[in-house]
Amino acid sequence: MTEQIKKKLEEEIKQLEYELTNELPKEIKRAAALGDLSENAEYHMAKQRQVFVNARLGQLKKRMGELAMVNMANIPKDRVAFGSTVLVYDDSKDEKIEYKLVTSEESDVTKGLISTTSPIGKALVGKKVGDTATVVTPGGKRELEVLKLQTIHDE
């Protein structure tokens, strides 16, 4: 699972590094050749893009470092954690809901993929079957009872 995310991030890093080292310098040079830089919108846009690309590269490299530190042996086999698929009963909605805990890059609530850093994800992490997690949402508190758990080790 983390390998797919790493590959996706590596592709974006490669693309942004190419843009930063090849395309943007040419664009900045071309725009600078047009004359007065104080009123040169093309030059300012290219410089702003350069700042954005540098910032995004920093974020991506930091995230790659975080993902490299994920040790599958440290993920519990009997509790909700990253990679777990969990069936919960939501008493406020009177329904059963299945969630899979994933990284923030993979999250998609419509598909039941929630980030471990989301309010629901944080509330569920560390719970066992039979435990109840209290989630504080803008709509109020929700109680989620863990009915079934499949960890990343079970897959």
N, C-alpha and C positions, 0 to 999 in steps of 0.2 A: 504494500500500500504506500509506504513512504517512498519507495523507489520510483513509483509513477509520479509522485509530486516533485521529487528531486529532478527527474528528467524534464518535467514541464518547466520548472524554475530555471534549470540549466539552459534550456532553449531560449527562454526570455532573456536571460543574462547575455547569452551569445548574440542575440539580435540587437540588444541595446548597446553592447560593447562595439559592435560593428557600426551602428549608427553614430556613436560617440566618437569613434576614431576615424571613420571614413566619410560619412555623409555630412555630419554637422560642420566639420572644419571647412569643407568645400562650400557649403551653404553660407557660412559666416564670411569666408573670403570673397565669395561672389557678391554678397550684400554689401560688404565694406567697400568694394570697388565702385559701388554706385554713388559714392560721395558722402556728403555730410551725415555723420553717424547720429547726431542729435535728433534728426528728424527722419531717420531711416527705419521704417516699421519692419521691413524684412530682416534687418540686422538684429533688432531688439527681439523679434519673435524667435530667431535662431538661437540667440543667447539664452532666452527663457527656456527654450526646449533643452538646451545643453544643461542647464541647472536642474530641470526636471529629471532628465535621463540620469544624471549623476546621483540624484537623491533616490530614484527608483532602484538603481544598481546597488546602492548601499542597503536598502531595505531587503532586496532579494538575497544578497550575500549574507546578511545577518540571519535571515530565515533559513538559508541553506545550512548555516552553522548550527542553528537550533535543531534542525531535522537530523543532522549528523549525530547529534547527541542522544537521539531516541534509542534506548536499549530495550529490545523486545523482552529480554529476560527480566526486566524490572516491571513489566506490565503484569498485574495480578491475574491469577487464573480463576478466582472465585468472586471477584468484585467488578463493578462497572468501571471501565477505563477506556482509553483510546482503542478504537477498533471494535468495541463491544456492540452487539446488537441487543437491544433491550425492549421488552414488551412491558408497557406500564398501563395502569388504570388511572385515568384522570377523573377524579371525583367531581370536579367543577363542570366537566363536559359530559360526565357519565358515559365515557367510552374508553376503549382500549386503543393505545397508540404504540406503534413500533418506531423506535429511533435507532440510528446507527451513529456512534460517536466518531467523528472524523476531524481532520485538521481544518483550520479556518479556510484554507484554499479550496477544499472540497465541499464545504457545507452548501446544502440546498434544502431548505425547510420543506419545500413542496414534495421532495422525494424522501423525506424523513431522515436526511443526512444533517446532523447538527454538530456544531463545533464543540469541542471540549471546553472552549472558553466562553460559550454562550451561557445565559442564565440557566437554561434547562440542563445543558451539559455539565456545568459546574455543580448543580444540585445533585445530579445523578452519579457523578464520579465517586467511587468508593462504596457505593451501596451494594447490598446483596439482595437476593430474592427474598421477598417478604418485607424489606425495608421500605419506608416512605420518605420521599424527598419533597421538601417544601421549596417551591419556586416562587420568587417574588417577581411579578411582571407588572407592566403599567396598568393592566386590568385588575390587579389584585393578586392575592396569594393563590397558588394552585398546589394541590397535594397529588403527588404521583407515586403510586404504589408499584414497586418492581414485581412483576408477575413471572417473568421469564428472562433469563440472561444467557447469552452466547458470547464468550470472549473471543478475542482475536486468535487465541490458542486453539479454540474449538473448530475453527474454520478449516 
